Amino acid sequence: MNIEEIKNVYGVNDEQARALEIGKNIALHAGAGSGKTRVLTRRFLRLLLEGGADVDDIVAITFTKKAALEMKERVIDLVNKFIEQEKDSKKREDLRRIKEKLPLANISTFHSFCDTIVKENYYIIGIEPMYQIIEEVDTLTLLNRVSDSVFDEFISYTDNTEKLEILSEVLGIDYLSRKKIIEDVKYLYQEIKTKGDSIEKAKKFTMDNIKRFNELSTKEEENKKGSKSKKADVEDLEKLQAIIHLVMDLVEAVDRKYQEEKTNLGVLDFNDLEKYTLEILENEEIRNRIKERYKYYLVDEFQDTNDVQLKILNYLTGEESKIKEGKLFVVGDIKQSIYLFRGANYKVFEDVTDKIKDSKGEKLNLSTNYRSHDKIVGIINDMFKDLIEGYEPSNESKGVEGEAGFDFCILEAEERDKFDTRQLKERKVELEELKVLLEKEDKDEKRRIEAEYVADKILELNEKGIEYKDIAILFRGRSSVLEFENSLKKRQVPYTILGGIGYFERQEIRDLINIVRFIYRYEDKLSFLGALRSPFVGLSDNEVLDVFNIINENKYITSAKDYNDKVKKLFELKEEAPLYSVSNFLNKLDKELKIKEIFLLQEDGVQKYRNFEKFLEIAEEFDSKGIYSSIEFADYLENLIEISNKESQAFLDTENSNAVKIMTIHASKGLEFEVVFIPSLDYEIEKINKKKFVYDKFADEKGKYGIVINHHAIKDDLYKYVDAKRKEEEKKEEIRVFYVAVTRAVRYISLSAVRKKSEKTLINHLFDRGVDLEKYVAEVSSFNDNINEKDEEDRFDMDRALENINLKIDYIPKSIFSISRYMLYKDCPRKYFFRYVAKIDEGLLDVDLFNKEEKEEQNEAEIVKSINAAALGSFVHSLIEDVSKGYEVDIEDRINRELYEISNEQKEKIKSMVQNFEKIEKDIKINGEKILSCKEFNFRVPLPNADIILMGIIDRLDIYQVGDAKKAVVIDYKTNKVNGEGDKGRIKNHYLPQFTAYSFAVKKMFNIDIEKMYLYLLDIGEYIEINLKDEDIEKDIEDIVKVFNFMESNTDYDKFDRCENCYSCNYKFVCE
């Protein structure tokens, strides 16, 4: 195909069409809103239609599970459109065959792909095949456990006495006695692993690094005319080098202990998946087998790839340092690389681009921004031209109609002296001083004014026609979210918090965390005092002050045990805690302290109640992992808080309701909104590292120096040199994060901050680099009062409904399950296990081997001519779909072309089913006007109270205008053999869960009632009407959630019961 043909067939522009050249390796640099997902999905389909690829030949890698899910669905949607448009029946059938295979397509995250390779080749690396993958929070919690163990062993080993003395002399006795060293060791270990360096590499970089750096610096100085080399105290340097080597040894010991712990528990972390995949691919025989299996690689968001992942791709696509033609397609945007903290290295994208060009491939650009209004594109180009080095401006699309807007609110904040909390330990304190220690929320009046500005502006925009659901407030972190919530509440602006932002900062959750810390930790004074102030204990501020001073006088918190009955009760609960699992103990706390009752009596009580329910879910997940003792729950919670706002707010509004969306900038990546507010731009972009050590992650012309110590004695400041590199890279990333935020906007951007001129914040950096916010306001002064002209015609908008429910799920689900999986599980849990957990293909089971006598009795010709029920059903469905669209269908010709030789009996049966379909259609009468009909309607909806998506396909969904209301008619075709009324009843009961799912999905997507639901029995030309009560649907959905949760968390064979109906099951011999 030439470019024009590609544009016409695949619906793309010139730039996008060039990226669909499937015979070449391509590195596609795609700016924000330029249509990279459109290119990815169409390149995937073009490989199938024109490249001779099978679905299983292609591996598509995305950055998140949500993105993988959406990409798979978009490919399916694209195939559906091609089916709709294709007039040639043979090509339509080819497309249907592709569609049938797509649910099992290799579209996943990098870690999921690595998991597949490791599971299939576990024996190569000598690990157990039934490992579990632990999340980041588990990694951090297990590291706490092993680090403490390593430190205790180090202290108790007598040979370390001299090393301890040097450490204490140089860094102070507190550094050892308060275990600050082990915190630094854990930090360094995580930095090394996040970078993707092995411990061996880190040791190599670290060895004699002070000496190497000083020698290099001395040479540089001596080469400068007139400069003199400075002498350093050799003895001091040797001490520092010894400390660095000691810390490296501790890091190595933590790694060794952590690996042992994971082996004992039978778990792997994400770093293990990458490391083991790399080890497997080093085996040439295995590597060649995998390369033969997977022939094409499409990788999205390549700017967020790390060095190890690049090595894996090089193994899979390379041939003698080159990449085989057409093997690799990567797409990304360096300006949107925002995962440095996870080890992402945008330079990897530059490296692979160079390698593709060296392998006769191409670097291509997508430069047109179709998302944003032209004036917004112009503002973004002007803003970032001097903020991002080598910035490539986006082109305007002229595709967004109407006006654009920009505003800002920068408040100047007063400089305040910080209260020295250390004095609280030295004397009796006053009540207001104690509050400084206990109340850590931001009391800055200017922040409240900023939040009110944002809320007022949202009201103003809403009056101008912008719906609340098209507005987003994007935060860099969690700070100040509550101020903005309060301002929205005061003005009765509906809002939804997404992605966990703000959950752990809510006062009710902070109170619960204080209680957990007090219960499970020894002598945690601050948490104890915070627990006493909570409404569950209810001490006044003056009473808390009394308790504080009692503890200060007696040195131990137990000295306040008998202060009053409430405090005494808290200590009794602390003593009982080890007897319970965490979740059971929290339920006991609820009963003893009446937590839920107290919440329900407060303002926003239902919200607080549900947040407590979420807290219980966290505890249940902690218990279910089976790798922790209860005393580790406090650590587990703190690690959850640390790793990126993981837990979602248990909100009342659905994610698709007409409400303002509040989320982090990272969570917004890939999304777009008519209006974007970016408040609190006064966050630091040059963060001070207060730790004693840092790991040098960024190589330059001087190389890498591994672990470096922060100490004044190092000549020419090796630490400052390494830290300066860190600060520069982190500052660049903060600018990219800001770029991601502003490019979410379609037509309106609002920026705000509380500015302190003395701080190195983002807003100050913008002003320092000459960004002129006033100019941008002037450029969009024509923003008028008619932004969105509302369509007065009352019509059913299918595209809008699909967009809301199918493409904008606002959280990352743990799992996605089809209703057919639920039905299989209800039929036989053991069969579900074999098919989906053990992944044993029924087609590979030679059942006939065990039925030789029966097989020999069957006529050989009949075996050749017969087709199985699934293939028959699929073929009949495709015929009916074409008949219902009004196509002329030659059934005999279709059978001969697509099914080849089948028995005459089956041929007549197929014709009969089509005739029966037409008969049923005539028999059914709906009182109303059909306004829409969707064939093979794909749905994907979130289930209530679960991070799980329910998916399925409705054979036909019709929308009718019935009086003043729109109502849905759901139809499902069945080709099952029907012998009498008994079979009809059995078939109806079997498919009731399917109709429950259909009813739930339709109501959730379209918010309309179900008028009728029908089961077409094509074997006999009759239909069954399905009637479901709301309470039955609710009950069945609860069971579906329960079953899916079980499926999601269980992989043990023994937990899946065996049914009694085994006669026709292909797995029966494996099962027995």
ZADO-718593 format. One record per residue (C-alpha): x, y, z. Coordinates in steps of 0.02 Angstrom, whole numbers, plus 50000, padded with zeros to 5 digits. Example, Ala and Ser with C-alpha at 12.3 -4.5 7.8 and 13.67 -1.06 7.14 Angstrom:
506154977550390 506844994750357 
//
This chain:
500005000050000 500565017849967 500345031850095 498665037650025 497945020050031 498545017650210 497755034350259 496095029350182 496025011450248 496645014950424 495975032450451 497645041050488 498585056650436 500225057750339 501365056550491 500375042150564 500305032850398 502215032850385 502295024750557 501235010350490 502625004250375 502704986650447 504254981450349 505364993450447 505934995650626 505295012450684 505635023750834 504135035150843 504355051050944 502555056150980 502095072351065 500625074451183 498925072051100 499705066750934 498795050150915 500125037350963 498825024951028 497935026250861 499565021650774 499935007250894 498234998950872 498255000850683 500034994350667 499504979350771 498034976150653 499044979250497 500304966050551 498844953850561 497974958850400 499464962350286 501024956250375 500544938050385 500654938250575 499594927950692 498944935950852 500164925850957 501644931850852 501474949650918 502014956151088 501354973351135 502094981051292 501264995251387 501755004151548 500244999951657 498934986251671 497594999051635 498465004451474 498654986151421 496804983151452 496314998651353 497464994351208 496724976951193 494974984051191 495424997251064 496114983950947 494504974050969 493474989750936 494504993150780 494204975450717 492344977750749 492354993550642 493254984350502 491954970250513 490544983050502 491304991250348 491884975550257 490694969650121 491674954350067 491044939650170 492704930250165 493674945250230 492334947850363 492584930050421 494474932450427 494204947650536 493034937750650 494364924350672 495604937850722 494334944950843 494084928050926 495944926750962 496194944651024 495644941951206 497194930851224 498354943051134 500064946351212 499664964151266 500354967151439 501564976651548 503424972851536 503364963851703 501894953051649 502844948251491 504384943951595 503274933751711 502694923351561 504494919751508 505054915451685 503564904051718 503874894451556 505754892651588 505894892251778 506954876451773 508344885551681 508654897051830 508254884351965 506744892252049 505064884852101 503714887051968 502284891652086 503064907852149 502024922952197 502444940552139 502544953152279 502124971552261 503244986252302 502474988152474 502954970052514 504724973052454 504924987952571 504164978852719 505244963352696 506764974752679 506344982152849 506344964552920 507984958552845 508884975152873 508554974553059 509214956653061 510794961552966 511124976253083 510904965453239 512124952553170 513374966153124 513324973953298 513504957253388 515014951353284 516604955353383 517704957053229 516724972853184 517264982353341 518584992653254 517424996953110 516085002353234 517325013753322 517795022253158 515965024253113 515545031853283 517065043353278 516665050453106 514755050453103 514325050753288 513685038053413 511875042953378 512085036953200 512325019353268 511265019253424 509715025853335 509975014053187 510115028353063 511425018252971 510215004352930 508965017052859 510345023252744 510815005452696 509005001552648 508925017752548 510535013552455 509954995852419 508345002352342 509295015252239 510465001752169 509034989952127 507935003652054 509345008651938 509484990551882 511294988651938 511854972352014 512704972252185 514294966952097 514234982251984 513864993652131 515384986652223 516474989752070 515885007852056 516135010452244 517865002652265 519165016052306 517995029452235 518705043552342 520465039852284 519935038352101 518955054652104 520335064452192 521665058052073 520615063251924 520225080152002 522065083052044 522565079751863 521215091751800 521815105251919 523635102851871 523165104351688 522405121351721 523685135251700 524235142851864 523185131351976 523905122152124 523395104852183 522735104252360 523275091052483 521995081352582 522205072852750 522615055052695 522125047552862 520395055852857 520115049952679 520595032252725 519325032352867 517975038552752 518415025652621 518335011952754 516605017952806 516015017752625 516664999952602 515814994952765 514155001952707 514364992952540 514644976752636 513044979852735 512094983052573 512764966552505 512244957652667 510484964952653 510374958852473 510944941452523 509714940552669 508294947552563 508584934452427 508564920752559 506954927652632 506104928052462 506664910152426 505964904252593 504314912952559 504214907252377 504054925052309 504854936052177 504854954852161 504794965051999 506684966751992 506824947652000 505674945751849 506814956851744 508424949051812 507834931051783 507164935051609 508884941751565 509704925951634 508524914851534 508864924451373 510734921951395 510384903551354 510554903451164 509394888651136 507994896151241 508274913351166 508104906750988 506514897351035 505734913051109 506274923350959 505444910750845 503844911550947 503704930550961 504094938950796 503544957150821 503714969150968 502724985150993 503264995051147 502285010051210 502925023751329 504725019151289 505365034751376 504925026151540 505915010351501 507455005851604 509174999151557 508764980951600 507194981051494 508194987751347 509414973251366 507954961051363 507294968751202 509014968451124 509114949751156 507394946851079 507554957850925 509414958450889 510474949250764 512344952750774 512114969950856 510784974750729 508884973550740 508014962250615 506954972250493 505154975150546 505454967050715 505344982050830 504194997050845 504425008750993 503455024551032 503695037551166 504015055651210 505555060651310 504625076251367 503425064651461 504715053851551 504145055351733 504635039151818 506445042351867 506025036452043 505605019351971 507215017951873 506595024551707 507965031451596 507395042451451 509135040651374 508675022551336 507425029451208 508825039451127 509935023851124 508625012651043 508225026350917 510055026750864 510115007850854 508535007350746 509275020150627 510885009850618 509824994650573 509055003050420 507535008550519 506845026050542 506565039150675 504855047050643 503905060850732 502075063750772 502055082450797 500235087750783 499275089950946 497465084750912 496985085351097 497185103751137 496485119851069 497715128750953 497935143151076 498345130951216 499615122351102 500405139351069 500495143451255 501295126451294 502585128651154 503045145951215 503135140551398 504285125651371 505425131751232 506675137751364 506215125251500 506615108951409 508255107251317 508005103451133 506125106051147 505215101450986 503605111650972 501945103450933 500945108450779 499185115150792 497785104150727 496375116850706 495285102650770 494615109650934 493235122250906 492675136351021 493745147051135 495215143651248 495655150651419 497125153151537 497245160751710 498365160551862 498405165452045 500095167752129 500035172552313 501555178952406 501855170052572 502715176752726 504345169052784 504095160952955 505305155153087 505155136653117 504735130953293 506145120253366 505235104653425 506785098153514 506415109553661 504825099553695 505925085653766 506835097353885 505475105553987 503615106254025 502675113553878 501145124153850 499615118153757 499935128353598 501715121753589 501105103953600 499895107053457 501375111953347 502035094353373 500385085253352 499545095353215 500575093953057 499285100152931 499665116252837 498895131152929 499445143952801 498015155852769 498675159152594 498425140852547 496615142052599 496415157552489 497195148252343 495975133752368 494495145852372 495115153952212 495115137052125 493375132652190 492655149552137 493435147951965 492645130651945 490935137851986 491225151751859 491715139451723 490225128351762 489065143351738 489895146051569 489435128551512 490885117451568 490235101951655 491025097051820 491565080151752 492625088851620 493675097851752 495215090451838 496295096751982 498025089151965 499215088652113 501075084852113 500895076352283 499705074152427 499985090652517 498545102952535 497235091752456 496095093552608 496085112552591 495445110952414 494165097852465 493485109352600 493325123852478 492365113052354 491225106552492 490805124152551 490225128452376 489325111752353 490415107452203 490355088552173 492065080552165 492865063452157 494585058952222 495475046352112 497035035852127 497205036652316 497735054752330 497305061452501 496695045152578 498075043352707 498005061952747 496185061652803 496035064652988 495055048753023 496415038352937 497805047553028 496915043553191 496825025053145 498665024853095 499135032753263 498205018853353 499055005453246 500775012753281 500435013453467 499764995653470 501134987353369 502664997753414 503674999953572 503675017253653 502955027253505 502545042753607 501905054053468 500725040753400 500095037353576 499685055653604 498865056753433 497795041453475 497245049653638 496635065053542 495625054353421 493725053753443 493845035153487 494765039253650 494205057153661 495415065753780 495365084653778 496925094553730 497225098953913 497115080553961 498335075753823 499505089253889 499415081354063 499845064253991 501285071553890 502075079454043 501845063354144 502795053754010 504165066954003 504425065754190 504455046654197 505275043054026 504065028853975 502325029753901 501745015654017 501875028254160 500235035854094 499335019154091 498195022954240 497795040954191 495955036454167 494865021954112 494985026453926 496885026453928 496915010454030 495775002253901 496975006953762 498434998453851 497374982753882 497014981853696 498874983653659 499224968353768 497884958053679 498414962753501 499694948653474 498304935753498 497384941453340 497684943753156 497724962253112 496034962353026 495214953153170 496024964753295 495394980153201 493644972953207 493874970553395 494464988653407 492904993953315 491784985053441 492764990953594 492995009053540 491395010353435 492365017053286 491005015053153 489665022153266 490725037453302 491075040153117 489235039353070 488825052953198 490095064953123 490005076552974 490345066552813 490015051252921 489595039252781 491195044252691 492235041352848 491345024752878 491825018952703 493605024852725 493695013952880 493024999352778 494455002652655 495675002452801 494994985452851 495244979352672 497074984552681 497244974552842 496394959452764 497554960152613 499044961352733 498444945852827 498034936052670 499814937352603 500394925552740 502164932352747 502034944452893 501824944853081 500564957253149 501894968853221 502454972753042 500784980852999 501354998153052 502864996752936 501734990252798 500595005452814 502045017552811 502725009152655 501015010452573 501005029052609 502765030752538 502495022252372 501435034252278 499685036552343 499265018452311 497615016452404 496065024252326 494805035152415 493225025552455 492125038552372 490235039352357 490155046352180 490545034352041 492075037851936 490955042751790 489805054451885 489665072951848 491015077851972 492685086851970 494115074451964 495535076352091 497095066052059 498985066452048 499865071951889 500585054351872 498835046751882 498225058651746 499475052751615 498545047151459 496955056551507 496245073151448 495035085951519 494215101651452 494895111351601 496455107751704 496905116151868 498695113851930 498805121152106 500195121352237 501565124552109 502675130152252 503405112752276 505285110552280 506155105152121 507905104152198 507655092752346 508995092152481 509635074752518 509815074052708 510555056652711 512365052952749 512585043052589 512005043852409 512155031652263 512845038652102 511545033351971 512015045351832 513545041551728 514475055651640 516205058351566 516975054951738 516055038451756 515075032451907 515635032252088 514415020352173 514075024052357 514705041152412 514785048452587 514185065952633 515645072652734 516635088952731 518335080052734 518245073652556 519385084452452 518535093252305 516835087152364 516465070552281 514785070352370 514345087652304 514855082352130 513735066852135 512315076052222 512375089952092 512085077051955 510605070152053 509835087252079 510005091851896 509165075751835 507765077351964 507475095651916 507315090651733 506055077351782 505015089951881 504905100851725 504325085551626 503015081651759 502365099451740 502335097151550 501275081451571 500055091351680 499765105851562 499605094551409 498085085951488 497065101751450 495935103151299 495465121551312 495805129251483 497315129451602 497345137251775 498955138351877 499125143452059 500405143852200 500865151252367 502565158252327 504075160352440 505425169352341 506825161552442 506395143652395 506925133352245 505165129352188 504375126052020 503455142652013 505055152252052 505975142351918 504625147251790 504835165551832 506735164151832 506685156851656 505595171151593 503905162451581 502625176651559 500945171151630 500145188251601 500505186651415 499575170051406 498045177551491 498025191451362 498165179051217 496525170451266 495545185651322 494145181351200 493615166551307 491725168851306 490175163051398 489675149751271 491045136951281 489965121651262 488385123851165 487235110751238 486265100051117 484435102951153 483915087651054 483535073151170 484475059151086 485385043651144 487265046251132 488045029051116 489795035751085 489725046051245 489115031251346 490485020051278 491785033351310 491215035351490 491175017251537 492385008251423 493835020151403 493875030351564 493985018951712 494855030351835 495835017851936 496985003351899 495994987251925 496824972252004 496014960451880 494794958851737 493624944051725 492304939051599 490604932851652 490964916651559 492364913151684 491134915051826 489924902951742 491314890251713 491824891551896 490024889051954 489894873751841 491534866351904 492884875652004 494144862051962 493864864351775 494124883051798 495774879151883 496404868251741 495904880651606 496374897451682 497574894451827 498574879351766 498254885251586 498084867651516 497394868551340 495934856451319 496404854551138 498054846651189 497214833051293 497054817251190 495394811951263 495124799751120 496654790251178 495624784351326 494104780451217 494894769851082 493454757651069 492174771451045 493284779850918 493524764250815 491654761450808 491384778850736 491384780850547 493034788950497 492224799850365 491014806850493 492464811950605 493194822250463 491534830250422 491004834850598 491374851450683 491254854850867 489834864550948 490904880050981 491424881650799 489624878750743 488974892050863 490274904650807 489864901850624 487984903450653 488254919450753 489214927150607 487834922350485 486484929650596 487464945750620 487554948050431 485704943550407 485174955950543 486154969750453 485174966450294 486604958550197 486174945750064 486914929450128 487214913850022 487274901050163 487804886550052 489254896449980 489804902250153 489794884550220 490814878050074 492104891950088 492284893250277 491854876150347 492424865350202 491704847750213 490404845150348 489004832550361 487374836150269 486494835150437 487514849350506 487314859250346 485424858150360 485514862250544 486424878550505 485114883550375 483734879050497 484484890050634 484544905150518 482724902250471 482274900250655 483124916850693 482044925550563 480494917050635 480884922750814 481184940450753 479434940850679 478654933650837 479364946750956 478504963650965 479184978351065 478044993151102 479175007251050 480325013950915 482035005950893 483315019950889 484925009950900 485514991950878 487244985650925 487874968550873 489174959550981 489174973751105 490774973451211 490594979851389 491824982951529 491174989351696 491894990851871 491094979552000 490484987352163 491674987052313 493044978352215 494554983252109 493924971351974 493234974251801 491804963651733 491854961151545 490774952051419 489954952651248 488074954751223 487544946751059 486344961051027 485864976751121 484384986751055 483875003851122 482035008651105 481095024751134 479635019051241 478505033951277 479605047451353 480955035251409 482355025851325 482435007451368 483574992951324 483184975951249 484524962651276 484604947551161 485734932351170 485824918851035 486034900651085 486354885950969 486194872751107 485284856751067 483544857451146 482564841551184 480924846551265 480384857951406 481644850751528 483084856451420 482304873751402 482234875651591 484024869351612 484694881151479 483764895951555 484454892651729 486214890151661 486234907051575 485394917451711 487084923751779 487494929651604 485914940051597 486254946551772 487924953151707 487104960451551 485764969351653 487044976251777 488194982351636 486824990751533 486104999951683 487835005751740 488345011451566 486765019951504 485755022951662 484195016451576 482965002751622 482894985651540 481284983551441 481524965251393 482854951751392 482734936851274 483624920451249 483454914851067 483434895851055 483974894150874 483874875150877 481974875250893 481474892850837 480824898251007 481314911551132 481344912651322 480984929151407 482144932551555 481444942251702 482584947351844 482144956952002 483294970752064 483604961752227 484074945752133 485294955452024 486084963652177 486264946752263 487014938652108 488244952952082 488814950852263 489154932452226 490074936952065 491194948852164 491484935452295 491964922452165 493084934452067 493984939452229 494264920952263 494934918252087 496074933452103 496884927752265 496964908752249 498054897652141 498144881752246 497414866252164 496614859852325 495554875552345 494604872252184 493274859052217 492824845652093 491044844052028 490134827651995 489744830351811 491374823451739 490784811951599 491024824051453 492434834351529 494094834151435 495024836851598 494294821751688 495824810751663 496994824451727 495794827651870 495714809251917 
//
